[in-house]
Amino acid sequence: REASMRQMASWCLLVVALLAVVCRGALPSTSVRFVHYVGAGASANGTNAHTSFRNDAPRGSTSLFWVEGRDYAAGLDAAFMEANENGGIHGVPVERYHLEHDGETEDFTAVSTPYAAALATPNVFGTGATTFQIAVQCHYTSQSFGIATIGNVLPIAAAFDVDQSRHAIHIRMPFDVDTRQLAEYAVQSALRCKRSGILYFGDSEDVVRLSVLLHAALEELGYATPEPILINFNDVNGFMTNVSTRLRIAESLARPQCLFILMDTSGVSATLSVLTQIPSFNVGDYAILTPSVVYSSDWRSVRGFDQGWYAGLFSLSHFPNPVDTRYLVSRNFLRAISRLHSSGYPRATVASVRGNAAAAANWRPSYPAMEGYLIGRLFVDACRATSPQNFTVAGVLDSFYRVGRFVIDDFPLGPYSDKCVGRYDKLSYACKCNSGTRRLFMNKVNTSIGTTDQLFDDARVFEVGVAETPIPEVACSIKQLTTALPL
């Protein structure tokens, strides 16, 4: 009976999708809508005992992405405000429709039902800027509507069928590349770690795969490494016992010097706080290394880091300092986001995640906000390139292909992208390119004083394939770059 009801619900969603597509024909007179599904929001009562965030958003696989989702929203709103001041879409205003996950429910049906209802509205012609597990579900739902999905972030280690996904922009976090880079840095840099420990959060199959790949890479380099340890916040005592048994072994010379923590920013903070509860376990004895998914976010919004109780960590990033406004390279974005806030936009909507009213007043744009701006500009460009007489879902989607459909690998189009940065401010959809460049940076983050020290810059560049070609798996080597690092 339960299976039958689920099947019936699926058929209903499909019928709604088909009706919505059929009903769209010409440019709507009210507005052109972009549906934005933010990650985990506050729980029903606004609090959660296990939160890592200062505003009590729930800790979990999507809590970090609620923070980033709010920043995406600000960027989208800035782009749409700018567009509406310049005639909108053929004279019709463009707007962002806000959906927010409750932060508690992991049932995909609970996610897709309100999302499908939002997409069924006849004036919706684009969606996206969602992250991780929610993005996966939203991808399949939006595909049933034929609506272009723009800027979803999926941390996919394996190749992804971009054509089938119908993504206009697909932002990926290439864990395979991170894996080799992290392993080589641990053993070949001045850290010279003879033994390492790996802690991972098993909420994503890609994170699990990352832990396996990292373990294999260390073994391949000739460094015996204990099997990865699952971070389990539902059984903290069991997790601490595993760490003590497998990492705090009696022979001090055989203990790890490096500790890889494969989680998001809030998860790293929460994991370190648990580790400090283990008797005789001193976090400062280890070099903590994290993948780029951590440093691509603003770690200063997280409890523990904002208090400066951990002196430093090592983290990959794809640009020197993602929390430094100087590296938000689009001057158009900086101008638009500034005007958005000066127009009365509630900064606290975005900035409350960073603390209190003072923090909200001092909020400055983040990298996800710039991504949101670029996604919004691309959506506007595609809509403007679509004839008002043929303003259909399929027509807008075709326009995406014409105005610059491309795959972005962790959004490398920044100040170090020689193919695109020169045109960043001239073309509103970043640049019409089929390839990008990529550099990896290792940074030591000093959370107590809020600075970073760049330890190396892997300047070797590889091409990001055109949309029809999977992004190649590239093992970046840093052997020649780590001879004398200022640690």
C-alpha positions as CSV (number, residue, x, y, z in Angstrom):
1,R,0.0,0.0,0.0
2,E,2.8,2.4,0.9
3,A,4.6,1.7,-2.3
4,S,1.4,2.3,-4.2
5,M,0.9,5.6,-2.6
6,R,4.5,6.7,-3.4
7,Q,3.9,5.7,-7.0
8,M,0.7,7.7,-7.1
9,A,2.5,10.7,-5.7
10,S,5.2,10.4,-8.4
11,W,2.5,10.2,-11.1
12,C,0.8,13.3,-9.7
13,L,4.1,15.2,-9.8
14,L,4.7,14.2,-13.4
15,V,1.2,15.3,-14.4
16,V,1.7,18.6,-12.7
17,A,5.1,19.0,-14.5
18,L,3.6,18.3,-17.9
19,L,0.7,20.7,-17.3
20,A,3.1,23.4,-16.2
21,V,5.2,23.0,-19.3
22,V,2.2,23.0,-21.6
23,C,0.8,26.1,-20.0
24,R,4.0,28.2,-20.6
25,G,3.9,29.7,-24.0
26,A,4.5,33.5,-24.1
27,L,6.3,36.0,-21.8
28,P,4.2,36.3,-18.6
29,S,2.9,39.7,-17.8
30,T,3.5,39.5,-14.1
31,S,7.2,38.5,-13.6
32,V,9.8,36.0,-14.7
33,R,10.7,33.9,-11.7
34,F,13.8,32.0,-10.6
35,V,13.3,29.4,-7.9
36,H,16.0,29.3,-5.3
37,Y,16.1,26.4,-2.8
38,V,18.3,27.4,0.2
39,G,19.9,24.6,2.2
40,A,19.1,23.8,5.8
41,G,17.4,26.7,7.6
42,A,16.5,27.0,11.3
43,S,14.6,24.2,12.9
44,A,10.9,24.6,13.8
45,N,11.7,26.3,17.1
46,G,14.8,28.1,15.8
47,T,17.2,26.3,18.0
48,N,19.2,23.0,17.9
49,A,21.3,21.7,20.7
50,H,23.9,20.3,18.4
51,T,24.4,23.3,16.2
52,S,27.9,24.6,15.3
53,F,26.5,27.9,14.0
54,R,26.2,31.0,16.2
55,N,22.7,31.6,15.1
56,D,21.6,28.1,16.0
57,A,21.0,26.8,12.5
58,P,21.1,23.0,12.8
59,R,24.5,21.3,12.4
60,G,24.5,18.6,9.8
61,S,25.2,17.8,6.2
62,T,23.4,20.9,4.9
63,S,23.8,23.4,7.8
64,L,26.8,25.0,6.2
65,F,25.0,25.3,2.9
66,W,22.2,27.3,4.5
67,V,24.8,29.9,5.3
68,E,26.1,29.8,1.7
69,G,22.5,29.6,0.4
70,R,21.7,32.9,2.1
71,D,24.8,34.4,0.5
72,Y,23.7,33.0,-2.9
73,A,20.4,34.7,-2.3
74,A,22.0,38.1,-1.8
75,G,23.9,37.7,-5.1
76,L,20.8,36.7,-7.0
77,D,18.9,39.6,-5.6
78,A,21.7,42.0,-6.5
79,A,21.6,40.7,-10.1
80,F,17.9,40.8,-10.4
81,M,17.7,44.3,-8.9
82,E,20.2,45.5,-11.4
83,A,18.3,43.8,-14.3
84,N,15.0,45.4,-13.2
85,E,16.6,48.8,-13.1
86,N,17.5,48.2,-16.8
87,G,14.2,47.1,-18.1
88,G,13.9,43.6,-16.6
89,I,13.1,40.8,-19.1
90,H,11.6,42.5,-22.1
91,G,9.9,45.0,-19.7
92,V,8.8,42.3,-17.2
93,P,10.5,42.2,-13.8
94,V,12.6,39.2,-12.8
95,E,12.3,37.9,-9.2
96,R,13.8,35.2,-7.0
97,Y,11.3,32.8,-5.3
98,H,12.6,31.7,-1.9
99,L,12.3,28.1,-0.7
100,E,14.1,27.0,2.5
101,H,14.8,23.5,3.8
102,D,13.7,23.0,7.4
103,G,17.1,21.6,8.4
104,E,15.6,18.5,10.0
105,T,14.0,16.4,7.2
106,E,16.3,14.3,5.0
107,D,13.4,12.6,3.2
108,F,13.8,13.5,-0.5
109,T,10.0,13.5,-0.9
110,A,9.7,16.2,1.7
111,V,12.3,18.2,-0.3
112,S,10.9,17.7,-3.7
113,T,7.2,18.2,-3.0
114,P,7.3,21.9,-2.2
115,Y,10.0,22.4,-4.9
116,A,7.8,20.7,-7.5
117,A,4.9,22.9,-6.4
118,A,7.1,26.0,-6.9
119,L,8.3,24.9,-10.3
120,A,4.7,24.3,-11.4
121,T,4.0,28.0,-11.3
122,P,3.7,29.1,-15.0
123,N,6.1,32.1,-14.6
124,V,9.1,30.0,-13.5
125,F,11.8,29.7,-16.1
126,G,14.9,28.9,-14.1
127,T,16.1,27.4,-10.9
128,G,19.3,26.6,-9.1
129,A,22.0,27.8,-6.7
130,T,21.3,24.9,-4.4
131,T,23.8,22.7,-2.8
132,F,24.8,19.0,-2.2
133,Q,22.0,16.5,-1.3
134,I,19.3,19.1,-1.9
135,A,20.9,19.9,-5.2
136,V,20.8,16.2,-6.2
137,Q,17.1,15.9,-5.6
138,C,16.3,19.3,-7.1
139,H,18.2,18.3,-10.2
140,Y,15.9,15.3,-10.9
141,T,12.8,17.3,-10.1
142,S,13.7,20.3,-12.3
143,Q,14.6,17.9,-15.1
144,S,11.1,16.5,-15.1
145,F,9.9,20.1,-15.7
146,G,12.5,20.7,-18.4
147,I,13.6,23.8,-16.5
148,A,17.3,24.9,-16.7
149,T,19.1,24.3,-13.5
150,I,21.8,26.9,-13.0
151,G,24.7,26.8,-10.6
152,N,23.9,23.7,-8.5
153,V,26.9,22.6,-6.4
154,L,27.4,18.8,-6.5
155,P,30.6,17.4,-4.9
156,I,30.8,14.6,-7.3
157,A,34.0,12.6,-7.5
158,A,33.0,10.7,-10.6
159,A,32.2,12.2,-14.0
160,F,28.8,13.7,-14.3
161,D,26.6,13.6,-17.4
162,V,26.1,17.3,-18.0
163,D,24.0,16.9,-21.1
164,Q,21.5,14.7,-19.3
165,S,21.4,17.0,-16.3
166,R,20.3,19.9,-18.4
167,H,22.5,22.2,-16.3
168,A,23.5,25.5,-17.8
169,I,26.2,26.0,-15.2
170,H,27.3,23.0,-13.2
171,I,29.7,23.8,-10.3
172,R,31.7,20.8,-9.1
173,M,34.1,20.3,-6.3
174,P,36.6,17.8,-7.7
175,F,37.4,15.6,-4.8
176,D,39.7,13.4,-6.8
177,V,42.1,16.3,-7.4
178,D,41.9,17.3,-3.8
179,T,42.8,13.8,-2.7
180,R,46.2,13.6,-4.4
181,Q,47.0,17.1,-3.5
182,L,46.3,16.6,0.2
183,A,48.3,13.3,0.3
184,E,51.3,14.7,-1.4
185,Y,51.3,17.8,0.7
186,A,51.2,15.8,3.9
187,V,54.2,13.7,3.1
188,Q,56.3,15.8,0.7
189,S,56.0,19.3,2.2
190,A,57.9,20.5,5.2
191,L,55.3,18.7,7.4
192,R,56.9,15.4,6.5
193,C,54.2,13.3,8.0
194,K,55.3,9.7,8.3
195,R,51.9,8.6,9.6
196,S,48.5,10.1,9.1
197,G,44.9,9.6,10.4
198,I,41.8,10.1,8.4
199,L,38.4,11.1,9.9
200,Y,35.4,11.4,7.6
201,F,31.7,12.2,7.9
202,G,29.8,9.5,6.0
203,D,26.7,11.5,5.0
204,S,27.8,11.6,1.4
205,E,29.0,8.7,-0.8
206,D,31.5,11.1,-2.3
207,V,33.0,12.0,1.0
208,V,33.2,8.2,1.7
209,R,34.9,7.8,-1.7
210,L,37.3,10.7,-0.9
211,S,38.4,8.9,2.3
212,V,39.0,5.7,0.4
213,L,41.0,7.5,-2.3
214,L,43.0,9.5,0.2
215,H,43.9,6.3,2.1
216,A,44.9,4.6,-1.2
217,A,47.0,7.7,-2.2
218,L,49.0,7.7,1.1
219,E,49.5,3.9,0.8
220,E,50.7,4.3,-2.8
221,L,53.2,7.0,-1.7
222,G,54.6,4.4,0.7
223,Y,53.0,5.6,4.0
224,A,51.1,3.0,5.9
225,T,47.9,4.6,7.1
226,P,45.1,3.3,9.5
227,E,41.7,2.7,7.9
228,P,39.6,5.9,7.8
229,I,37.5,6.5,10.9
230,L,33.9,7.4,10.6
231,I,32.9,10.6,12.5
232,N,29.7,9.7,14.4
233,F,28.0,12.5,16.3
234,N,25.2,10.1,17.3
235,D,27.8,8.0,19.1
236,V,30.4,10.4,20.4
237,N,31.8,7.9,22.9
238,G,32.2,5.2,20.3
239,F,33.9,7.8,18.0
240,M,36.3,8.9,20.7
241,T,37.1,5.2,21.5
242,N,37.9,4.5,17.9
243,V,40.2,7.5,17.7
244,S,42.0,6.6,21.0
245,T,42.4,3.0,19.9
246,R,43.6,3.5,16.4
247,L,45.4,6.8,16.6
248,R,46.6,7.3,20.2
249,I,48.7,4.1,20.2
250,A,51.3,3.5,22.9
251,E,54.4,4.0,20.8
252,S,54.6,7.8,20.4
253,L,56.9,7.6,17.4
254,A,54.2,5.6,15.5
255,R,51.4,8.1,16.2
256,P,50.1,10.2,13.3
257,Q,51.5,13.7,12.8
258,C,48.8,14.7,10.3
259,L,45.1,14.4,10.7
260,F,42.8,14.7,7.7
261,I,39.2,15.8,8.6
262,L,36.9,15.3,5.6
263,M,33.9,17.5,6.5
264,D,32.4,20.9,5.9
265,T,33.6,23.9,7.9
266,S,31.1,23.5,10.7
267,G,31.9,19.8,10.9
268,V,35.6,20.4,11.3
269,S,34.9,22.7,14.2
270,A,32.5,20.2,15.8
271,T,35.0,17.3,15.2
272,L,37.9,19.2,16.8
273,S,35.7,20.1,19.8
274,V,35.0,16.4,20.3
275,L,38.6,15.4,20.0
276,T,39.6,17.8,22.7
277,Q,37.4,15.8,25.1
278,I,39.6,12.7,24.6
279,P,42.0,12.3,27.6
280,S,45.6,13.2,26.7
281,F,44.6,14.0,23.1
282,N,46.1,17.4,22.2
283,V,44.8,18.8,19.0
284,G,47.9,21.0,18.7
285,D,50.0,17.9,18.2
286,Y,48.6,17.4,14.8
287,A,48.6,19.3,11.5
288,I,45.0,19.4,10.5
289,L,44.4,19.1,6.8
290,T,41.0,19.7,5.1
291,P,39.8,19.6,1.5
292,S,38.8,22.6,-0.5
293,V,35.1,22.3,0.4
294,V,36.1,23.7,3.8
295,Y,38.2,26.7,2.8
296,S,35.8,27.7,0.0
297,S,33.5,28.8,2.8
298,D,33.8,31.5,5.5
299,W,35.1,29.5,8.5
300,R,34.8,32.6,10.6
301,S,31.0,32.1,10.9
302,V,31.5,28.9,12.9
303,R,31.7,28.5,16.6
304,G,35.2,27.6,17.8
305,F,36.9,29.2,14.9
306,D,35.4,32.6,15.6
307,Q,36.6,32.3,19.1
308,G,40.1,31.5,17.9
309,W,40.6,28.5,20.1
310,Y,42.3,26.6,17.4
311,A,45.5,28.3,16.2
312,G,45.7,27.1,12.6
313,L,44.8,24.5,10.0
314,F,45.9,23.6,6.6
315,S,43.3,23.7,3.8
316,L,43.3,23.6,0.0
317,S,41.6,26.4,-1.8
318,H,41.2,27.3,-5.5
319,F,42.1,31.0,-4.9
320,P,44.4,32.6,-2.3
321,N,41.8,33.8,0.2
322,P,38.1,33.3,-0.3
323,V,37.2,35.5,2.6
324,D,39.1,38.4,1.2
325,T,37.0,40.8,-0.8
326,R,39.9,41.7,-3.0
327,Y,39.5,38.3,-4.6
328,L,35.9,38.9,-5.5
329,V,37.0,39.9,-9.0
330,S,33.8,41.1,-10.6
331,R,33.6,44.9,-10.1
332,N,30.1,44.7,-11.4
333,F,29.2,42.4,-8.5
334,L,30.8,44.6,-5.9
335,R,28.9,47.6,-7.2
336,A,25.6,45.7,-7.4
337,I,25.8,44.2,-3.9
338,S,26.7,47.6,-2.4
339,R,23.7,49.2,-4.1
340,L,21.5,46.3,-3.0
341,H,22.3,47.0,0.6
342,S,22.1,50.7,0.3
343,S,18.6,50.3,-1.1
344,G,17.4,48.9,2.3
345,Y,18.0,45.2,1.6
346,P,18.0,43.5,5.1
347,R,21.7,42.7,5.7
348,A,20.8,40.6,8.7
349,T,19.0,38.2,6.4
350,V,22.4,37.2,5.1
351,A,24.7,38.2,7.9
352,S,22.9,37.0,11.0
353,V,24.6,33.7,10.4
354,R,27.8,35.5,11.4
355,G,26.6,36.5,14.8
356,N,24.8,39.5,16.1
357,A,23.6,42.9,14.8
358,A,27.1,44.3,14.8
359,A,28.3,41.4,12.6
360,A,25.3,42.0,10.3
361,A,26.1,45.6,9.9
362,N,29.7,44.8,9.0
363,W,28.8,41.9,6.6
364,R,30.8,42.0,3.5
365,P,30.2,40.0,0.3
366,S,31.4,36.4,0.2
367,Y,32.4,34.2,-2.7
368,P,29.0,32.4,-2.8
369,A,27.4,35.8,-3.1
370,M,29.4,36.5,-6.2
371,E,28.5,33.1,-7.6
372,G,24.9,33.9,-7.0
373,Y,25.3,37.2,-8.8
374,L,26.9,35.5,-11.8
375,I,24.2,32.9,-11.9
376,G,21.6,35.6,-11.8
377,R,23.2,37.5,-14.6
378,L,23.4,34.4,-16.7
379,F,19.7,33.7,-16.1
380,V,18.9,37.3,-17.1
381,D,21.0,37.1,-20.3
382,A,19.4,33.8,-21.3
383,C,15.9,35.2,-20.8
384,R,16.7,38.4,-22.7
385,A,18.0,36.3,-25.5
386,T,14.7,34.5,-25.8
387,S,12.0,36.0,-28.0
388,P,8.9,37.3,-26.0
389,Q,6.8,35.4,-28.6
390,N,8.5,32.1,-27.9
391,F,9.1,32.6,-24.2
392,T,8.9,28.9,-23.2
393,V,10.9,26.7,-20.9
394,A,12.5,25.0,-23.9
395,G,13.2,28.4,-25.5
396,V,14.9,29.7,-22.4
397,L,16.9,26.5,-22.1
398,D,18.0,26.8,-25.7
399,S,19.1,30.4,-25.0
400,F,21.4,29.1,-22.3
401,Y,23.2,27.0,-24.8
402,R,23.6,30.0,-27.1
403,V,24.8,32.6,-24.6
404,G,27.5,30.5,-23.0
405,R,26.7,27.0,-21.7
406,F,29.8,25.8,-19.9
407,V,30.9,23.6,-17.1
408,I,32.7,25.2,-14.2
409,D,35.0,23.2,-12.0
410,D,34.6,24.7,-8.5
411,F,34.2,28.1,-10.2
412,P,37.8,28.6,-11.2
413,L,37.0,31.8,-13.2
414,G,38.8,34.2,-10.9
415,P,41.8,36.5,-10.9
416,Y,44.0,33.6,-11.9
417,S,42.0,32.5,-14.9
418,D,43.9,33.9,-17.9
419,K,41.2,32.9,-20.4
420,C,38.3,34.6,-18.7
421,V,39.2,37.2,-16.2
422,G,39.9,39.8,-18.9
423,R,36.3,39.6,-20.0
424,Y,34.7,39.2,-16.6
425,D,33.3,42.7,-16.4
426,K,32.4,43.0,-20.1
427,L,30.1,40.0,-20.5
428,S,27.5,39.7,-17.9
429,Y,27.6,35.9,-17.8
430,A,31.3,35.9,-16.8
431,C,32.7,34.8,-20.2
432,K,31.6,32.7,-23.1
433,C,34.3,30.1,-22.7
434,N,34.5,26.3,-23.0
435,S,37.5,26.0,-20.8
436,G,38.8,27.5,-17.7
437,T,42.0,27.4,-15.7
438,R,42.7,26.1,-12.3
439,R,45.2,26.7,-9.6
440,L,45.4,25.1,-6.1
441,F,46.6,26.9,-3.0
442,M,47.5,25.5,0.3
443,N,46.8,27.9,3.1
444,K,47.6,27.9,6.8
445,V,44.6,29.5,8.5
446,N,45.3,31.4,11.7
447,T,41.9,31.7,13.2
448,S,43.1,33.6,16.2
449,I,44.1,36.6,14.2
450,G,42.0,36.0,11.1
451,T,44.8,35.8,8.6
452,T,46.0,33.3,6.1
453,D,49.5,32.4,5.0
454,Q,49.8,31.0,1.5
455,L,52.1,28.1,1.6
456,F,52.2,27.1,-2.0
457,D,50.7,28.0,-5.4
458,D,50.3,25.2,-7.8
459,A,50.4,27.2,-11.0
460,R,50.1,24.4,-13.4
461,V,46.9,24.7,-15.4
462,F,44.7,22.2,-16.9
463,E,41.7,22.6,-19.2
464,V,38.2,22.3,-18.0
465,G,36.4,20.3,-20.8
466,V,33.6,21.7,-22.8
467,A,30.1,20.8,-21.6
468,E,29.9,17.6,-23.6
469,T,33.2,16.3,-22.2
470,P,33.6,15.1,-18.7
471,I,36.1,17.0,-16.6
472,P,39.4,15.0,-16.6
473,E,40.7,13.5,-13.5
474,V,44.0,15.2,-12.9
475,A,46.5,14.3,-10.2
476,C,48.3,17.5,-9.5
477,S,51.8,17.1,-8.2
478,I,53.6,19.6,-5.9
479,K,57.0,17.9,-5.6
480,Q,58.9,20.8,-7.0
481,L,56.9,23.4,-5.0
482,T,57.5,22.2,-1.4
483,T,61.2,22.5,-0.9
484,A,61.2,25.4,1.5
485,L,57.8,26.3,2.9
486,P,57.5,28.9,5.6
487,L,55.6,26.8,8.2
